[in-house]
Amino acid sequence: MNKNGIGGGVYGLAFIGALIYYIQNATSFLMGAIGFLKALVWPAFLMHKLFDYFQL
C-alpha cells in the first residue's frame, strides 16, 4: 500500500521557493552553492526555532 501525502509536494514547492530566493540573492558562485545547501535543510532549522519558541 502506497500512502503519499501532500507533505512531499509542499516540501518540494518550499524547496524550489527557497532555492530561487537564495540563488537570486547570491553574489558569487560559492554563495549560490551554499544557498542550494541551505534550501535543502531549511525545514530542520525552522522546526528547531519553533520548538525553541514553544519550549517543546
PDB file of N, CA, C and O in Angstrom:
ATOM      1  N   MET A   1       0.848  -1.167   0.000  1.00  0.00           N
ATOM      2  CA  MET A   1       0.000   0.000   0.000  1.00  0.00           C
ATOM      3  C   MET A   1       0.902   1.241   0.000  1.00  0.00           C
ATOM      4  O   MET A   1       1.809   1.351   0.825  1.00  0.00           O
ATOM      5  N   ASN A   2       0.660   2.134  -0.888  1.00  0.00           N
ATOM      6  CA  ASN A   2       1.448   3.349  -1.023  1.00  0.00           C
ATOM      7  C   ASN A   2       0.643   4.523  -0.484  1.00  0.00           C
ATOM      8  O   ASN A   2      -0.429   4.837  -0.999  1.00  0.00           O
ATOM      9  N   LYS A   3       1.159   5.162   0.545  1.00  0.00           N
ATOM     10  CA  LYS A   3       0.462   6.303   1.148  1.00  0.00           C
ATOM     11  C   LYS A   3       1.273   7.561   0.882  1.00  0.00           C
ATOM     12  O   LYS A   3       2.269   7.818   1.559  1.00  0.00           O
ATOM     13  N   ASN A   4       0.862   8.321  -0.073  1.00  0.00           N
ATOM     14  CA  ASN A   4       1.518   9.585  -0.383  1.00  0.00           C
ATOM     15  C   ASN A   4       0.653  10.719   0.124  1.00  0.00           C
ATOM     16  O   ASN A   4      -0.506  10.860  -0.265  1.00  0.00           O
ATOM     17  N   GLY A   5       1.235  11.529   1.003  1.00  0.00           N
ATOM     18  CA  GLY A   5       0.527  12.699   1.490  1.00  0.00           C
ATOM     19  C   GLY A   5       0.941  13.919   0.701  1.00  0.00           C
ATOM     20  O   GLY A   5       1.737  13.832  -0.234  1.00  0.00           O
ATOM     21  N   ILE A   6       0.398  15.048   1.082  1.00  0.00           N
ATOM     22  CA  ILE A   6       0.762  16.275   0.373  1.00  0.00           C
ATOM     23  C   ILE A   6       2.053  16.859   0.928  1.00  0.00           C
ATOM     24  O   ILE A   6       2.550  17.860   0.412  1.00  0.00           O
ATOM     25  N   GLY A   7       2.602  16.245   1.975  1.00  0.00           N
ATOM     26  CA  GLY A   7       3.824  16.762   2.584  1.00  0.00           C
ATOM     27  C   GLY A   7       4.975  16.846   1.611  1.00  0.00           C
ATOM     28  O   GLY A   7       5.724  17.823   1.630  1.00  0.00           O
ATOM     29  N   GLY A   8       5.136  15.853   0.764  1.00  0.00           N
ATOM     30  CA  GLY A   8       6.214  15.876  -0.215  1.00  0.00           C
ATOM     31  C   GLY A   8       6.046  16.997  -1.219  1.00  0.00           C
ATOM     32  O   GLY A   8       7.020  17.643  -1.606  1.00  0.00           O
ATOM     33  N   GLY A   9       4.822  17.230  -1.640  1.00  0.00           N
ATOM     34  CA  GLY A   9       4.561  18.324  -2.578  1.00  0.00           C
ATOM     35  C   GLY A   9       4.802  19.679  -1.953  1.00  0.00           C
ATOM     36  O   GLY A   9       5.364  20.573  -2.586  1.00  0.00           O
ATOM     37  N   VAL A  10       4.380  19.835  -0.715  1.00  0.00           N
ATOM     38  CA  VAL A  10       4.580  21.097  -0.009  1.00  0.00           C
ATOM     39  C   VAL A  10       6.071  21.340   0.197  1.00  0.00           C
ATOM     40  O   VAL A  10       6.561  22.450  -0.013  1.00  0.00           O
ATOM     41  N   TYR A  11       6.799  20.282   0.614  1.00  0.00           N
ATOM     42  CA  TYR A  11       8.239  20.425   0.799  1.00  0.00           C
ATOM     43  C   TYR A  11       8.918  20.763  -0.526  1.00  0.00           C
ATOM     44  O   TYR A  11       9.827  21.592  -0.565  1.00  0.00           O
ATOM     45  N   GLY A  12       8.482  20.128  -1.604  1.00  0.00           N
ATOM     46  CA  GLY A  12       9.068  20.393  -2.909  1.00  0.00           C
ATOM     47  C   GLY A  12       8.869  21.829  -3.353  1.00  0.00           C
ATOM     48  O   GLY A  12       9.801  22.464  -3.846  1.00  0.00           O
ATOM     49  N   LEU A  13       7.668  22.343  -3.182  1.00  0.00           N
ATOM     50  CA  LEU A  13       7.411  23.737  -3.556  1.00  0.00           C
ATOM     51  C   LEU A  13       8.188  24.707  -2.663  1.00  0.00           C
ATOM     52  O   LEU A  13       8.703  25.720  -3.136  1.00  0.00           O
ATOM     53  N   ALA A  14       8.265  24.388  -1.378  1.00  0.00           N
ATOM     54  CA  ALA A  14       9.019  25.244  -0.461  1.00  0.00           C
ATOM     55  C   ALA A  14      10.510  25.203  -0.799  1.00  0.00           C
ATOM     56  O   ALA A  14      11.193  26.224  -0.713  1.00  0.00           O
ATOM     57  N   PHE A  15      11.019  24.026  -1.185  1.00  0.00           N
ATOM     58  CA  PHE A  15      12.415  23.913  -1.585  1.00  0.00           C
ATOM     59  C   PHE A  15      12.698  24.769  -2.804  1.00  0.00           C
ATOM     60  O   PHE A  15      13.698  25.485  -2.844  1.00  0.00           O
ATOM     61  N   ILE A  16      11.819  24.700  -3.804  1.00  0.00           N
ATOM     62  CA  ILE A  16      12.008  25.491  -5.018  1.00  0.00           C
ATOM     63  C   ILE A  16      11.967  26.982  -4.695  1.00  0.00           C
ATOM     64  O   ILE A  16      12.776  27.753  -5.211  1.00  0.00           O
ATOM     65  N   GLY A  17      11.035  27.385  -3.850  1.00  0.00           N
ATOM     66  CA  GLY A  17      10.951  28.792  -3.465  1.00  0.00           C
ATOM     67  C   GLY A  17      12.190  29.256  -2.725  1.00  0.00           C
ATOM     68  O   GLY A  17      12.702  30.341  -2.999  1.00  0.00           O
ATOM     69  N   ALA A  18      12.683  28.445  -1.783  1.00  0.00           N
ATOM     70  CA  ALA A  18      13.889  28.803  -1.044  1.00  0.00           C
ATOM     71  C   ALA A  18      15.095  28.829  -1.967  1.00  0.00           C
ATOM     72  O   ALA A  18      15.959  29.699  -1.847  1.00  0.00           O
ATOM     73  N   LEU A  19      15.153  27.879  -2.885  1.00  0.00           N
ATOM     74  CA  LEU A  19      16.272  27.828  -3.827  1.00  0.00           C
ATOM     75  C   LEU A  19      16.299  29.082  -4.695  1.00  0.00           C
ATOM     76  O   LEU A  19      17.360  29.674  -4.889  1.00  0.00           O
ATOM     77  N   ILE A  20      15.161  29.487  -5.211  1.00  0.00           N
ATOM     78  CA  ILE A  20      15.093  30.709  -6.025  1.00  0.00           C
ATOM     79  C   ILE A  20      15.512  31.921  -5.206  1.00  0.00           C
ATOM     80  O   ILE A  20      16.256  32.774  -5.691  1.00  0.00           O
ATOM     81  N   TYR A  21      15.036  32.003  -3.961  1.00  0.00           N
ATOM     82  CA  TYR A  21      15.392  33.140  -3.100  1.00  0.00           C
ATOM     83  C   TYR A  21      16.896  33.210  -2.881  1.00  0.00           C
ATOM     84  O   TYR A  21      17.504  34.266  -3.059  1.00  0.00           O
ATOM     85  N   TYR A  22      17.504  32.079  -2.491  1.00  0.00           N
ATOM     86  CA  TYR A  22      18.938  32.077  -2.196  1.00  0.00           C
ATOM     87  C   TYR A  22      19.778  32.318  -3.445  1.00  0.00           C
ATOM     88  O   TYR A  22      20.792  33.013  -3.376  1.00  0.00           O
ATOM     89  N   ILE A  23      19.378  31.759  -4.586  1.00  0.00           N
ATOM     90  CA  ILE A  23      20.140  31.948  -5.815  1.00  0.00           C
ATOM     91  C   ILE A  23      20.054  33.402  -6.283  1.00  0.00           C
ATOM     92  O   ILE A  23      21.052  33.958  -6.742  1.00  0.00           O
ATOM     93  N   GLN A  24      18.886  34.020  -6.174  1.00  0.00           N
ATOM     94  CA  GLN A  24      18.740  35.412  -6.598  1.00  0.00           C
ATOM     95  C   GLN A  24      19.573  36.352  -5.744  1.00  0.00           C
ATOM     96  O   GLN A  24      20.066  37.367  -6.236  1.00  0.00           O
ATOM     97  N   ASN A  25      19.733  36.023  -4.469  1.00  0.00           N
ATOM     98  CA  ASN A  25      20.480  36.899  -3.569  1.00  0.00           C
ATOM     99  C   ASN A  25      21.962  36.551  -3.480  1.00  0.00           C
ATOM    100  O   ASN A  25      22.705  37.199  -2.743  1.00  0.00           O
ATOM    101  N   ALA A  26      22.396  35.539  -4.218  1.00  0.00           N
ATOM    102  CA  ALA A  26      23.799  35.139  -4.192  1.00  0.00           C
ATOM    103  C   ALA A  26      24.644  36.157  -4.961  1.00  0.00           C
ATOM    104  O   ALA A  26      24.251  36.635  -6.025  1.00  0.00           O
ATOM    105  N   THR A  27      25.798  36.474  -4.403  1.00  0.00           N
ATOM    106  CA  THR A  27      26.705  37.428  -5.048  1.00  0.00           C
ATOM    107  C   THR A  27      27.862  36.732  -5.740  1.00  0.00           C
ATOM    108  O   THR A  27      28.630  37.377  -6.453  1.00  0.00           O
ATOM    109  N   SER A  28      28.001  35.422  -5.541  1.00  0.00           N
ATOM    110  CA  SER A  28      29.060  34.663  -6.194  1.00  0.00           C
ATOM    111  C   SER A  28      28.591  33.222  -6.372  1.00  0.00           C
ATOM    112  O   SER A  28      27.545  32.825  -5.858  1.00  0.00           O
ATOM    113  N   PHE A  29      29.387  32.446  -7.113  1.00  0.00           N
ATOM    114  CA  PHE A  29      29.043  31.037  -7.309  1.00  0.00           C
ATOM    115  C   PHE A  29      29.039  30.295  -5.979  1.00  0.00           C
ATOM    116  O   PHE A  29      28.166  29.462  -5.736  1.00  0.00           O
ATOM    117  N   LEU A  30      30.003  30.588  -5.124  1.00  0.00           N
ATOM    118  CA  LEU A  30      30.084  29.916  -3.824  1.00  0.00           C
ATOM    119  C   LEU A  30      28.846  30.203  -2.976  1.00  0.00           C
ATOM    120  O   LEU A  30      28.307  29.305  -2.330  1.00  0.00           O
ATOM    121  N   MET A  31      28.407  31.440  -2.983  1.00  0.00           N
ATOM    122  CA  MET A  31      27.198  31.779  -2.225  1.00  0.00           C
ATOM    123  C   MET A  31      25.972  31.082  -2.814  1.00  0.00           C
ATOM    124  O   MET A  31      25.062  30.706  -2.075  1.00  0.00           O
ATOM    125  N   GLY A  32      25.939  30.910  -4.118  1.00  0.00           N
ATOM    126  CA  GLY A  32      24.851  30.169  -4.757  1.00  0.00           C
ATOM    127  C   GLY A  32      24.867  28.708  -4.342  1.00  0.00           C
ATOM    128  O   GLY A  32      23.813  28.124  -4.092  1.00  0.00           O
ATOM    129  N   ALA A  33      26.064  28.107  -4.265  1.00  0.00           N
ATOM    130  CA  ALA A  33      26.180  26.714  -3.828  1.00  0.00           C
ATOM    131  C   ALA A  33      25.761  26.559  -2.372  1.00  0.00           C
ATOM    132  O   ALA A  33      25.089  25.592  -2.015  1.00  0.00           O
ATOM    133  N   ILE A  34      26.153  27.502  -1.541  1.00  0.00           N
ATOM    134  CA  ILE A  34      25.737  27.477  -0.138  1.00  0.00           C
ATOM    135  C   ILE A  34      24.232  27.681  -0.047  1.00  0.00           C
ATOM    136  O   ILE A  34      23.580  27.068   0.799  1.00  0.00           O
ATOM    137  N   GLY A  35      23.673  28.521  -0.893  1.00  0.00           N
ATOM    138  CA  GLY A  35      22.226  28.727  -0.934  1.00  0.00           C
ATOM    139  C   GLY A  35      21.485  27.455  -1.286  1.00  0.00           C
ATOM    140  O   GLY A  35      20.421  27.181  -0.732  1.00  0.00           O
ATOM    141  N   PHE A  36      22.039  26.670  -2.208  1.00  0.00           N
ATOM    142  CA  PHE A  36      21.434  25.386  -2.560  1.00  0.00           C
ATOM    143  C   PHE A  36      21.397  24.470  -1.338  1.00  0.00           C
ATOM    144  O   PHE A  36      20.380  23.831  -1.068  1.00  0.00           O
ATOM    145  N   LEU A  37      22.492  24.409  -0.609  1.00  0.00           N
ATOM    146  CA  LEU A  37      22.539  23.567   0.599  1.00  0.00           C
ATOM    147  C   LEU A  37      21.567  24.072   1.670  1.00  0.00           C
ATOM    148  O   LEU A  37      20.912  23.279   2.346  1.00  0.00           O
ATOM    149  N   LYS A  38      21.481  25.380   1.814  1.00  0.00           N
ATOM    150  CA  LYS A  38      20.531  25.953   2.775  1.00  0.00           C
ATOM    151  C   LYS A  38      19.096  25.614   2.396  1.00  0.00           C
ATOM    152  O   LYS A  38      18.271  25.332   3.265  1.00  0.00           O
ATOM    153  N   ALA A  39      18.796  25.641   1.101  1.00  0.00           N
ATOM    154  CA  ALA A  39      17.447  25.327   0.638  1.00  0.00           C
ATOM    155  C   ALA A  39      17.085  23.878   0.958  1.00  0.00           C
ATOM    156  O   ALA A  39      15.914  23.567   1.178  1.00  0.00           O
ATOM    157  N   LEU A  40      18.071  22.997   0.985  1.00  0.00           N
ATOM    158  CA  LEU A  40      17.810  21.596   1.317  1.00  0.00           C
ATOM    159  C   LEU A  40      17.452  21.397   2.782  1.00  0.00           C
ATOM    160  O   LEU A  40      16.611  20.558   3.104  1.00  0.00           O
ATOM    161  N   VAL A  41      18.081  22.159   3.672  1.00  0.00           N
ATOM    162  CA  VAL A  41      17.947  21.883   5.108  1.00  0.00           C
ATOM    163  C   VAL A  41      17.166  22.939   5.888  1.00  0.00           C
ATOM    164  O   VAL A  41      17.074  22.836   7.111  1.00  0.00           O
ATOM    165  N   TRP A  42      16.602  23.947   5.229  1.00  0.00           N
ATOM    166  CA  TRP A  42      15.927  24.997   5.993  1.00  0.00           C
ATOM    167  C   TRP A  42      14.755  24.496   6.838  1.00  0.00           C
ATOM    168  O   TRP A  42      14.507  25.072   7.897  1.00  0.00           O
ATOM    169  N   PRO A  43      14.013  23.445   6.428  1.00  0.00           N
ATOM    170  CA  PRO A  43      12.923  22.991   7.303  1.00  0.00           C
ATOM    171  C   PRO A  43      13.412  22.512   8.671  1.00  0.00           C
ATOM    172  O   PRO A  43      12.706  22.671   9.668  1.00  0.00           O
ATOM    173  N   ALA A  44      14.598  21.935   8.728  1.00  0.00           N
ATOM    174  CA  ALA A  44      15.138  21.492  10.013  1.00  0.00           C
ATOM    175  C   ALA A  44      15.393  22.687  10.926  1.00  0.00           C
ATOM    176  O   ALA A  44      15.091  22.630  12.118  1.00  0.00           O
ATOM    177  N   PHE A  45      15.944  23.761  10.381  1.00  0.00           N
ATOM    178  CA  PHE A  45      16.179  24.957  11.185  1.00  0.00           C
ATOM    179  C   PHE A  45      14.869  25.606  11.615  1.00  0.00           C
ATOM    180  O   PHE A  45      14.761  26.112  12.732  1.00  0.00           O
ATOM    181  N   LEU A  46      13.881  25.593  10.738  1.00  0.00           N
ATOM    182  CA  LEU A  46      12.566  26.139  11.074  1.00  0.00           C
ATOM    183  C   LEU A  46      11.946  25.382  12.249  1.00  0.00           C
ATOM    184  O   LEU A  46      11.448  25.993  13.195  1.00  0.00           O
ATOM    185  N   MET A  47      11.980  24.058  12.183  1.00  0.00           N
ATOM    186  CA  MET A  47      11.410  23.258  13.265  1.00  0.00           C
ATOM    187  C   MET A  47      12.172  23.472  14.567  1.00  0.00           C
ATOM    188  O   MET A  47      11.565  23.534  15.637  1.00  0.00           O
ATOM    189  N   HIS A  48      13.480  23.584  14.487  1.00  0.00           N
ATOM    190  CA  HIS A  48      14.287  23.836  15.689  1.00  0.00           C
ATOM    191  C   HIS A  48      13.880  25.161  16.341  1.00  0.00           C
ATOM    192  O   HIS A  48      13.711  25.230  17.559  1.00  0.00           O
ATOM    193  N   LYS A  49      13.727  26.196  15.540  1.00  0.00           N
ATOM    194  CA  LYS A  49      13.319  27.503  16.067  1.00  0.00           C
ATOM    195  C   LYS A  49      11.904  27.459  16.647  1.00  0.00           C
ATOM    196  O   LYS A  49      11.638  28.076  17.678  1.00  0.00           O
ATOM    197  N   LEU A  50      11.000  26.736  15.992  1.00  0.00           N
ATOM    198  CA  LEU A  50       9.640  26.613  16.515  1.00  0.00           C
ATOM    199  C   LEU A  50       9.616  25.870  17.843  1.00  0.00           C
ATOM    200  O   LEU A  50       8.897  26.258  18.763  1.00  0.00           O
ATOM    201  N   PHE A  51      10.399  24.803  17.943  1.00  0.00           N
ATOM    202  CA  PHE A  51      10.459  24.065  19.207  1.00  0.00           C
ATOM    203  C   PHE A  51      11.057  24.927  20.314  1.00  0.00           C
ATOM    204  O   PHE A  51      10.617  24.853  21.462  1.00  0.00           O
ATOM    205  N   ASP A  52      12.051  25.738  19.981  1.00  0.00           N
ATOM    206  CA  ASP A  52      12.612  26.666  20.977  1.00  0.00           C
ATOM    207  C   ASP A  52      11.572  27.699  21.401  1.00  0.00           C
ATOM    208  O   ASP A  52      11.447  28.020  22.583  1.00  0.00           O
ATOM    209  N   TYR A  53      10.829  28.215  20.426  1.00  0.00           N
ATOM    210  CA  TYR A  53       9.831  29.244  20.708  1.00  0.00           C
ATOM    211  C   TYR A  53       8.718  28.696  21.612  1.00  0.00           C
ATOM    212  O   TYR A  53       8.300  29.358  22.562  1.00  0.00           O
ATOM    213  N   PHE A  54       8.247  27.488  21.308  1.00  0.00           N
ATOM    214  CA  PHE A  54       7.183  26.892  22.103  1.00  0.00           C
ATOM    215  C   PHE A  54       7.710  26.089  23.278  1.00  0.00           C
ATOM    216  O   PHE A  54       6.932  25.506  24.033  1.00  0.00           O
ATOM    217  N   GLN A  55       9.024  26.056  23.438  1.00  0.00           N
ATOM    218  CA  GLN A  55       9.694  25.354  24.525  1.00  0.00           C
ATOM    219  C   GLN A  55       9.256  23.898  24.619  1.00  0.00           C
ATOM    220  O   GLN A  55       8.882  23.414  25.687  1.00  0.00           O
ATOM    221  N   LEU A  56       9.308  23.209  23.485  1.00  0.00           N
ATOM    222  CA  LEU A  56       8.946  21.787  23.436  1.00  0.00           C
ATOM    223  C   LEU A  56      10.176  20.937  23.584  1.00  0.00           C
ATOM    224  O   LEU A  56      10.083  19.709  23.568  1.00  0.00           O
TER     225      LEU A  56
END
